[in-house]
Amino acid sequence: MIIILKPHAADDHIRAIERKLLELGLRLHVSKGEYRTTLGVIGDLRKLNAEQIRAMPYVEDVVRILTPYKLVSREFHPKDSVVQAPGVSIGAAEFVVMAGPCAVETEQQLMESALEVKKRGGKVLRASVFKPRSSPYDFQGLKEDGLKILQQAKKATGLALETEVMDIRDIPLVARYVDIFRVGARNMQNYDLLKELGKVKKPVILKRGMASTIKEFLLAAEYILAEGNPDVIMCERGIRTFETATRSTLDLSAVPVLKQETHLPVIVDPSHASGNRAYVIPMARAALAAGADGIIVEIHPCPEKALCDGPQALTLPMYADMMLQLGKLALAMGKTL
């Protein structure tokens, strides 16, 4: 349910409504716009008498949200949300490029990648330190040692840091080092993890599950917002279909659908979707053309020696070429890079 306040409504009026809702075991999420404030009510709405709320002198209207995802919907928050991280705004006029190796392997490997990301105009350094692999015998990441290397790269470049978190127990550790959490496709419906990330005041990149519908994707984001964290970035990373020519099928139609359904920023991962570096740059261009707010791509100084996902990682010269191409396309699209 949405409670729309009149333009003159003050903070005291919001607190009065909040007290009434708390008595009923309901929760309130506030969205302050330029001209009016909208309140999202979460919980068992059978306890709430909508007419009593509507009768309050500072309430303009009470509207039921028809979609099962409430806080992420445009009904609740019509304007685009912008997620802020150090030195970068995701969801604004800038097309944001997040780049880096699949995983932190060595200090030299990460530093070389980070310097190239910075030099070519990337805004976020991506690299994992916990690696959920299909085989338990594959490289599983450097864990806290990798986080320390990420911090060294941030000091050298000033780039914002993002990395994947897989376990509730690791959230406090990762929060000490990075600026943006990433929830991988395998954990999109790990609801305990999502709820805990909703209690942390840092942005979260939420990747779409490999066999998830857009509705399920949006409901996963709702778990995070419902716990109080509004800074979620939706990431389309390809879904599993019958096609075997690529690692996954990049569902670019999800971009305009998501932009219509939610106010949250939307980015695309062409690396994991294609699984082949030859297809990454065309799909990055397509993501920008489709209206995405950014991309997250894998690069590596020496992909043939990478400990994971080498075939999909761009070489550093390929990354530089991609950034040149995206810069020209962004200009044509009325965006900056």
NORQUIHU-V269175 format. One record per residue. RES is the residue in one letter. PHI is phi as a letter, one per 20 degrees, with the letter a starting at -180 (NA if undefined). BURIAL is I if it has 24 or more other C-alpha atoms within 12 Angstrom, else O. Layout:
[[RES & PHI & BURIAL] [RES & PHI & BURIAL]]
This chain:
[[M & NA & I] [I & d & I] [I & d & I] [I & e & I] [L & e & I] [K & f & I] [P & g & O] [H & e & O] [A & f & I] [A & d & O] [D & f & O] [D & f & O] [H & f & I] [I & f & I] [R & f & O] [A & f & O] [I & f & I] [E & f & I] [R & f & O] [K & f & O] [L & f & I] [L & f & O] [E & f & O] [L & e & O] [G & m & O] [L & d & O] [R & d & I] [L & c & I] [H & c & I] [V & d & I] [S & c & I] [K & e & I] [G & e & O] [E & f & O] [Y & d & O] [R & b & I] [T & d & I] [T & d & I] [L & d & I] [G & e & I] [V & d & I] [I & c & I] [G & p & O] [D & f & O] [L & f & O] [R & f & O] [K & f & O] [L & d & I] [N & e & O] [A & f & O] [E & f & O] [Q & f & O] [I & f & I] [R & f & O] [A & f & O] [M & f & O] [P & f & O] [Y & d & I] [V & e & I] [E & e & O] [D & a & I] [V & c & I] [V & c & I] [R & e & O] [I & e & O] [L & e & O] [T & f & O] [P & f & O] [Y & e & I] [K & e & I] [L & f & I] [V & e & I] [S & f & I] [R & f & I] [E & f & I] [F & f & I] [H & c & I] [P & f & I] [K & e & I] [D & f & I] [S & e & I] [V & d & I] [V & e & I] [Q & d & I] [A & c & I] [P & g & O] [G & m & O] [V & b & I] [S & c & I] [I & d & I] [G & o & I] [A & e & I] [A & f & I] [E & e & I] [F & e & I] [V & e & I] [V & d & I] [M & d & I] [A & b & I] [G & q & I] [P & f & I] [C & g & I] [A & b & I] [V & f & I] [E & d & I] [T & b & I] [E & f & I] [Q & f & O] [Q & f & I] [L & f & I] [M & f & I] [E & f & I] [S & f & I] [A & f & I] [L & f & I] [E & f & I] [V & g & I] [K & f & I] [K & f & I] [R & e & I] [G & o & I] [G & f & I] [K & d & I] [V & c & I] [L & e & I] [R & d & I] [A & a & I] [S & e & I] [V & d & I] [F & d & I] [K & d & I] [P & e & I] [R & d & O] [S & f & O] [S & d & O] [P & f & O] [Y & e & O] [D & f & O] [F & g & O] [Q & d & O] [G & o & I] [L & e & O] [K & l & I] [E & f & I] [D & g & O] [G & f & I] [L & f & I] [K & f & I] [I & f & I] [L & g & I] [Q & f & I] [Q & f & I] [A & f & I] [K & f & I] [K & f & O] [A & f & O] [T & d & I] [G & n & I] [L & f & I] [A & f & I] [L & d & I] [E & c & I] [T & b & I] [E & e & I] [V & d & I] [M & d & I] [D & c & I] [I & g & I] [R & f & O] [D & e & O] [I & g & I] [P & f & O] [L & f & I] [V & f & I] [A & f & I] [R & f & O] [Y & d & I] [V & d & I] [D & e & I] [I & c & I] [F & e & I] [R & c & I] [V & d & I] [G & f & I] [A & g & I] [R & f & I] [N & d & I] [M & g & I] [Q & d & I] [N & e & I] [Y & f & I] [D & f & O] [L & f & I] [L & f & I] [K & f & I] [E & f & I] [L & f & I] [G & f & I] [K & e & I] [V & d & I] [K & e & I] [K & c & I] [P & f & I] [V & c & I] [I & e & I] [L & d & I] [K & e & I] [R & f & I] [G & f & I] [M & f & I] [A & c & I] [S & e & I] [T & f & O] [I & f & I] [K & f & I] [E & f & I] [F & f & I] [L & f & I] [L & f & I] [A & f & I] [A & f & I] [E & g & I] [Y & g & I] [I & f & I] [L & f & I] [A & f & I] [E & e & I] [G & o & I] [N & d & I] [P & e & I] [D & e & I] [V & d & I] [I & d & I] [M & e & I] [C & c & I] [E & e & I] [R & c & I] [G & n & I] [I & c & I] [R & e & I] [T & c & O] [F & f & O] [E & f & O] [T & d & O] [A & f & O] [T & c & I] [R & g & I] [S & c & I] [T & d & I] [L & f & I] [D & e & I] [L & f & I] [S & f & I] [A & f & I] [V & f & I] [P & f & I] [V & f & I] [L & f & I] [K & f & I] [Q & f & I] [E & e & I] [T & c & I] [H & e & I] [L & f & I] [P & f & I] [V & c & I] [I & c & I] [V & c & I] [D & d & I] [P & f & I] [S & f & I] [H & f & I] [A & f & I] [S & e & I] [G & m & I] [N & b & I] [R & g & I] [A & f & O] [Y & d & I] [V & f & I] [I & f & I] [P & g & I] [M & f & I] [A & f & I] [R & f & I] [A & f & I] [A & f & I] [L & f & I] [A & f & I] [A & f & I] [G & o & I] [A & f & I] [D & e & I] [G & r & I] [I & c & I] [I & c & I] [V & c & I] [E & d & I] [I & c & I] [H & b & I] [P & f & I] [C & b & I] [P & g & I] [E & f & O] [K & d & O] [A & f & I] [L & e & I] [C & b & I] [D & l & I] [G & g & I] [P & f & I] [Q & e & I] [A & e & I] [L & f & I] [T & f & I] [L & f & I] [P & f & O] [M & f & I] [Y & f & I] [A & f & I] [D & f & O] [M & g & I] [M & f & I] [L & f & O] [Q & f & O] [L & f & I] [G & f & I] [K & f & O] [L & f & I] [A & g & I] [L & g & O] [A & f & O] [M & e & O] [G & m & O] [K & d & O] [T & d & I] [L & c & I]]
